[in-house]
């Protein structure tokens, strides 16, 4: 994923394409888990937590 200090303008086209594909894949995986009623593991405050299907946030 993009380093928070790297501006999008400085990323190569290939890097932008890879990041876009990764974001689409993660979004699709989250939607699949949400629809199936499965929890997902997430990192929060330095710990792994389980997120219930109904609380999975999926970007538009």
C-alpha positions as CSV (number, residue, x, y, z in Angstrom):
1,X,0.0,0.0,0.0
2,X,1.0,3.6,-0.5
3,X,3.2,5.1,2.2
4,X,1.3,7.9,3.9
5,X,4.3,10.2,3.0
6,X,4.2,9.4,-0.7
7,X,2.1,11.8,-2.7
8,X,-0.1,10.1,-5.4
9,X,1.5,12.4,-8.0
10,X,5.0,10.8,-7.3
11,X,3.7,7.2,-7.7
12,X,4.4,5.5,-11.1
13,X,1.5,4.5,-13.2
14,X,2.3,0.8,-12.5
15,X,2.3,1.5,-8.7
16,X,-1.1,3.3,-9.0
17,X,-2.5,0.4,-11.0
18,X,-1.2,-2.2,-8.4
19,X,-2.6,-0.2,-5.5
20,X,-6.0,0.2,-7.3
21,X,-6.1,-3.6,-7.9
22,X,-5.3,-4.4,-4.3
23,X,-8.0,-2.0,-3.0
24,X,-10.6,-3.7,-5.3
25,X,-9.5,-7.1,-4.2
26,X,-9.8,-6.2,-0.5
27,X,-13.2,-4.6,-1.1
28,X,-14.5,-7.7,-2.9
29,X,-13.2,-9.9,0.0
30,X,-14.9,-7.8,2.6
31,X,-18.2,-7.8,0.6
32,X,-18.0,-11.6,0.3
33,X,-17.5,-12.1,4.0
34,X,-20.2,-9.6,4.9
35,X,-22.8,-11.2,2.6
36,X,-21.9,-14.7,3.9
37,X,-22.2,-13.5,7.5
38,X,-18.6,-14.2,8.3
39,X,-16.4,-12.2,10.7
40,X,-13.1,-10.7,9.5
41,X,-9.9,-10.2,11.5
42,X,-8.6,-6.6,11.6
43,X,-5.7,-4.7,13.3
44,X,-6.9,-2.1,15.9
45,X,-4.9,-0.4,18.6
46,X,-2.0,-2.8,18.2
47,X,-4.2,-5.9,18.5
48,X,-6.0,-8.3,16.2
49,X,-9.8,-8.0,16.7
50,X,-12.7,-9.8,15.0
51,X,-15.2,-7.7,13.3
52,X,-18.8,-9.1,13.1
53,X,-20.3,-9.3,9.6
54,X,-22.9,-6.6,10.3
55,X,-20.1,-4.2,11.3
56,X,-17.9,-4.7,8.3
57,X,-17.5,-1.3,6.6
58,X,-17.0,-1.4,2.9
59,X,-16.0,1.7,0.9
60,X,-18.1,2.5,-2.1
